Amino acid sequence: MLRLLVRLSLVCLAITLGLLCVFKPPTLVDQIELRILDWHARLRGHLPVPQNISIVAIDEKSLELVGRWPWPRTRTAEIIQRLAEGGAKVIALDILMNEPDENSRLVLARTLADRYRALGLPRASGPAAEFGRLIEG
């Protein structure tokens, strides 16, 4: 009799939780899942970074060497190119670029293109024309 009562209680609890998950907004389920994942991560502890993974971070030392943030997009491109040349298989960026790039050489190229057009000079042909289309873009 006691066993039957325990089983019925567990079934009722499972049904109640299931209905709560179905009819309650997903935030409750998400919160429960995130708390379980946090608990699991704390229990597991820190994992060592594998030897074949390198993290390249922009820190205070980088800012002292290269200059204040934001860096020109050309600088970011140089860093990516060096990483690729160094054999990086995957390069991921976590950088917010929400403002126009006012520091790069592209601004100079666009300014020169504007002056060239203002003078009414004829369009170039060949690779120069392709470059002109790129910087006008």
Order of alpha helices (4+ residues) and beta strands (2+ residues): alpha-alpha-alpha-alpha-alpha-alpha
